[in-house]
Amino acid sequence: MDTQRVEPVEADVALEDAHIEFDRGREPLEPGRSSETQPVGHRSPPPGLLASVFFALFVASIVTHFVLTEGAPYPTPFRPLEELQAHYLRFPDAARFVAMLQFAASIPFGLCAVVMVSRMLFHRVRVAGVYIALFGGLGASFFLGISALAGWTLSQPGVAADLGALRIAQLFMFATGGVGHTATLGLLLAGISVPSLVFGLIPRWACWLGLITAALAELSVLSLGFPQLSILLPLARFPAYVWLLVAAFKLPKHALASRGP
């Protein structure tokens, strides 16, 4: 009789534990295992997969531009207007498909940033840097998407034929996809790298790579006043994408519940 009375209580406790773990974003406990011994998993899409999809789409946009323009240099706003106009009038398909791929890339990028922040919180890293990373990741995603839409606008008939419209669209595309995206991207790197360095969540070399790249990304804001510093944009942007891949794969999925609530 006593055994029969205890079993429902134990079942209720196990069910309650499962609900608690689900509410915390963790995988439910296996029957017969305590929260002290079972590794607890973070319930989310794999951030490494999201980062890989983003990276593949972004690389595809670069390859697409190279192929469809027959190797023509990328049209930066510092080149003569007539030369830029000739480029966009000759290669509207390239601008359109590059815009499509980069807008598509902005979606898994934003999702990856959100999942990485969620995973930091899962590991009980509740510091300001985590929320700075969230702000930076969402901002970088939005700026990349807006830049792509400006590029799509530039590829439409009649836009590149008007020098004024071309200038506005191309400057806006460069400002959002260049400085806007890179500066907020740096906040994502710093916000993840600093707590990860303290709590040992990703390799130390990746943390330092993230911090150095984040510093370059923030310094790239100076290029708005000093165009000569625009070289900081690619110097920060491309290492940042490599860091994103590393950090997304290295952030641990599992943790022991004994680390505390």
C-alpha positions as CSV (number, residue, x, y, z in Angstrom):
1,M,0.0,0.0,0.0
2,D,2.8,2.4,0.9
3,T,4.6,1.7,-2.4
4,Q,1.4,2.4,-4.4
5,R,1.0,5.7,-2.7
6,V,4.5,6.9,-3.4
7,E,4.6,6.1,-7.1
8,P,2.0,8.7,-8.1
9,V,3.9,11.3,-6.1
10,E,7.2,10.4,-7.8
11,A,5.4,10.6,-11.2
12,D,4.1,14.1,-10.3
13,V,7.5,15.2,-9.3
14,A,9.1,13.9,-12.5
15,L,6.4,15.7,-14.5
16,E,6.9,18.9,-12.6
17,D,10.7,18.7,-13.2
18,A,10.0,18.2,-16.9
19,H,7.9,21.3,-17.0
20,I,10.5,23.3,-15.2
21,E,13.2,22.2,-17.6
22,F,11.0,23.0,-20.6
23,D,10.3,26.5,-19.2
24,R,14.0,27.1,-18.9
25,G,14.6,26.1,-22.5
26,R,16.1,22.8,-21.6
27,E,15.4,19.2,-22.7
28,P,13.2,17.3,-20.3
29,L,14.9,14.9,-17.9
30,E,15.0,11.3,-18.8
31,P,12.9,8.9,-16.5
32,G,15.0,7.7,-13.6
33,R,17.7,10.4,-13.9
34,S,18.1,13.3,-11.5
35,S,18.8,16.9,-12.6
36,E,22.1,16.6,-10.7
37,T,23.5,14.0,-13.0
38,Q,21.8,14.3,-16.4
39,P,23.4,16.7,-18.9
40,V,20.8,19.3,-19.8
41,G,20.5,20.4,-23.4
42,H,19.5,23.8,-24.8
43,R,16.4,23.6,-26.9
44,S,17.0,25.6,-30.1
45,P,17.9,25.4,-33.8
46,P,21.6,24.6,-34.1
47,P,23.4,27.9,-34.3
48,G,26.2,26.4,-36.2
49,L,23.8,25.4,-39.0
50,L,22.3,28.9,-39.1
51,A,25.7,30.5,-39.3
52,S,26.7,28.1,-42.1
53,V,23.5,28.9,-44.1
54,F,24.3,32.6,-43.7
55,F,27.9,32.2,-44.7
56,A,27.0,30.1,-47.7
57,L,24.4,32.7,-48.9
58,F,26.8,35.6,-48.4
59,V,29.7,33.8,-50.3
60,A,27.2,32.9,-53.0
61,S,26.4,36.6,-53.4
62,I,30.1,37.4,-53.9
63,V,30.5,34.6,-56.4
64,T,27.3,35.7,-58.2
65,H,28.6,39.2,-58.6
66,F,31.9,38.0,-59.9
67,V,30.3,35.7,-62.5
68,L,27.6,37.9,-63.7
69,T,29.8,41.0,-64.0
70,E,32.6,39.0,-65.6
71,G,35.0,39.9,-62.8
72,A,34.3,43.6,-62.7
73,P,35.4,45.4,-59.5
74,Y,32.7,46.0,-56.8
75,P,31.1,49.4,-57.3
76,T,32.0,51.5,-54.3
77,P,30.6,55.0,-53.9
78,F,34.1,56.5,-54.2
79,R,34.3,55.8,-57.9
80,P,33.2,58.4,-60.5
81,L,29.4,58.7,-60.9
82,E,29.5,58.0,-64.6
83,E,31.5,54.8,-64.1
84,L,29.0,53.7,-61.4
85,Q,26.1,54.4,-63.7
86,A,27.7,52.4,-66.6
87,H,28.2,49.5,-64.2
88,Y,24.6,49.3,-63.0
89,L,23.2,49.9,-66.5
90,R,25.3,47.1,-67.8
91,F,24.8,44.6,-65.0
92,P,21.3,45.0,-63.5
93,D,20.9,41.3,-63.2
94,A,24.0,41.0,-61.1
95,A,22.7,43.7,-58.7
96,R,19.3,42.1,-58.4
97,F,20.6,38.6,-57.7
98,V,23.2,39.8,-55.2
99,A,20.5,41.7,-53.4
100,M,18.3,38.6,-53.3
101,L,21.1,36.5,-51.8
102,Q,22.2,39.1,-49.3
103,F,18.6,39.7,-48.1
104,A,18.2,36.0,-47.7
105,A,21.4,35.8,-45.8
106,S,20.2,38.5,-43.3
107,I,17.5,36.1,-42.0
108,P,19.7,33.2,-40.8
109,F,22.1,35.8,-39.5
110,G,19.5,37.3,-37.2
111,L,18.3,33.9,-36.1
112,C,21.8,32.8,-35.3
113,A,22.4,35.9,-33.2
114,V,19.2,35.3,-31.2
115,V,19.9,31.6,-30.7
116,M,23.5,32.4,-29.5
117,V,22.2,34.9,-27.0
118,S,19.6,32.4,-25.8
119,R,22.3,29.9,-25.3
120,M,24.3,32.3,-23.3
121,L,21.3,32.8,-21.0
122,F,20.9,29.1,-20.8
123,H,24.4,28.9,-19.4
124,R,23.2,31.5,-16.8
125,V,25.4,34.2,-18.2
126,R,23.2,37.1,-17.2
127,V,25.4,40.2,-17.8
128,A,24.9,43.3,-19.9
129,G,27.2,42.0,-22.6
130,V,24.6,39.3,-23.6
131,Y,22.0,42.0,-24.2
132,I,24.5,44.1,-26.1
133,A,25.1,41.1,-28.3
134,L,21.4,40.8,-28.9
135,F,21.1,44.5,-29.9
136,G,24.2,44.2,-32.2
137,G,23.0,40.9,-33.8
138,L,19.5,42.2,-34.6
139,G,20.9,45.5,-35.8
140,A,23.5,43.9,-38.1
141,S,20.7,41.7,-39.5
142,F,18.4,44.6,-40.1
143,F,21.1,46.7,-41.7
144,L,22.2,43.9,-44.0
145,G,18.6,43.3,-45.1
146,I,17.9,47.1,-45.7
147,S,21.1,47.3,-47.7
148,A,20.1,44.4,-49.9
149,L,16.7,46.0,-50.5
150,A,18.4,49.3,-51.5
151,G,20.5,47.2,-53.9
152,W,17.4,45.6,-55.4
153,T,15.9,49.1,-55.9
154,L,19.1,50.1,-57.7
155,S,18.7,47.2,-60.1
156,Q,15.2,48.2,-61.3
157,P,14.6,49.8,-64.7
158,G,15.0,53.6,-64.8
159,V,16.7,54.0,-61.4
160,A,20.3,53.7,-62.6
161,A,19.5,55.9,-65.6
162,D,18.9,58.8,-63.2
163,L,22.2,60.0,-61.7
164,G,20.4,61.5,-58.7
165,A,18.4,58.4,-57.9
166,L,21.4,56.2,-58.4
167,R,23.6,58.3,-56.1
168,I,21.0,58.2,-53.3
169,A,20.3,54.5,-53.6
170,Q,24.0,53.5,-53.8
171,L,25.1,55.7,-50.8
172,F,22.2,54.3,-48.7
173,M,23.1,50.8,-49.7
174,F,26.8,51.3,-48.8
175,A,26.0,53.1,-45.5
176,T,23.7,50.5,-44.2
177,G,25.5,47.4,-45.5
178,G,28.9,48.9,-44.8
179,V,29.2,51.0,-41.7
180,G,25.8,50.2,-40.2
181,H,26.1,46.4,-40.6
182,T,29.8,46.3,-39.5
183,A,29.5,48.5,-36.4
184,T,26.5,46.6,-35.0
185,L,28.2,43.3,-36.0
186,G,31.1,44.4,-33.7
187,L,28.7,44.7,-30.8
188,L,27.6,41.1,-31.3
189,L,31.2,39.9,-31.3
190,A,32.1,41.9,-28.2
191,G,28.9,41.0,-26.3
192,I,29.5,37.2,-26.8
193,S,33.3,37.2,-26.6
194,V,33.7,39.0,-23.2
195,P,31.4,36.8,-21.2
196,S,32.7,33.7,-23.1
197,L,36.3,34.7,-22.1
198,V,35.2,34.9,-18.4
199,F,33.1,31.8,-18.3
200,G,35.1,29.7,-20.7
201,L,32.3,29.0,-23.2
202,I,34.3,29.2,-26.4
203,P,38.1,28.9,-27.0
204,R,40.2,31.7,-25.7
205,W,41.7,32.4,-29.1
206,A,38.2,32.8,-30.5
207,C,37.3,35.3,-27.7
208,W,40.4,37.4,-28.5
209,L,39.8,37.2,-32.2
210,G,36.2,38.5,-31.5
211,L,37.4,41.3,-29.3
212,I,40.1,42.5,-31.8
213,T,37.7,42.3,-34.7
214,A,35.0,44.1,-32.6
215,A,37.4,47.0,-32.0
216,L,38.1,47.3,-35.8
217,A,34.4,47.2,-36.4
218,E,33.7,50.1,-34.1
219,L,36.6,52.1,-35.4
220,S,35.1,51.7,-38.9
221,V,32.5,54.3,-37.9
222,L,35.2,56.8,-38.4
223,S,35.0,56.1,-42.2
224,L,31.8,58.2,-42.3
225,G,34.0,61.2,-41.6
226,F,37.3,60.0,-43.1
227,P,36.6,57.9,-46.3
228,Q,40.3,56.8,-46.2
229,L,39.4,54.6,-43.3
230,S,36.9,52.5,-45.3
231,I,39.6,49.8,-45.4
232,L,38.5,49.0,-41.9
233,L,35.2,47.7,-43.2
234,P,36.5,44.5,-44.9
235,L,39.2,44.1,-42.3
236,A,36.5,43.8,-39.6
237,R,33.6,42.2,-41.6
238,F,35.2,39.1,-43.0
239,P,37.1,38.0,-39.9
240,A,33.8,38.6,-38.0
241,Y,32.0,36.1,-40.3
242,V,34.8,33.5,-39.5
243,W,34.4,34.2,-35.8
244,L,30.6,33.8,-36.1
245,L,31.1,30.3,-37.6
246,V,33.5,29.3,-34.8
247,A,31.5,30.7,-32.0
248,A,28.2,29.3,-33.3
249,F,29.7,25.8,-33.4
250,K,31.7,26.0,-30.1
251,L,29.0,27.4,-27.8
252,P,28.1,24.3,-25.7
253,K,24.7,22.9,-26.0
254,H,24.7,20.9,-22.8
255,A,25.3,21.9,-19.2
256,L,24.8,20.2,-15.9
257,A,21.8,21.4,-13.9
258,S,24.1,21.5,-10.8
259,R,25.5,24.8,-12.0
260,G,22.5,26.4,-10.3
261,P,19.2,28.0,-11.2
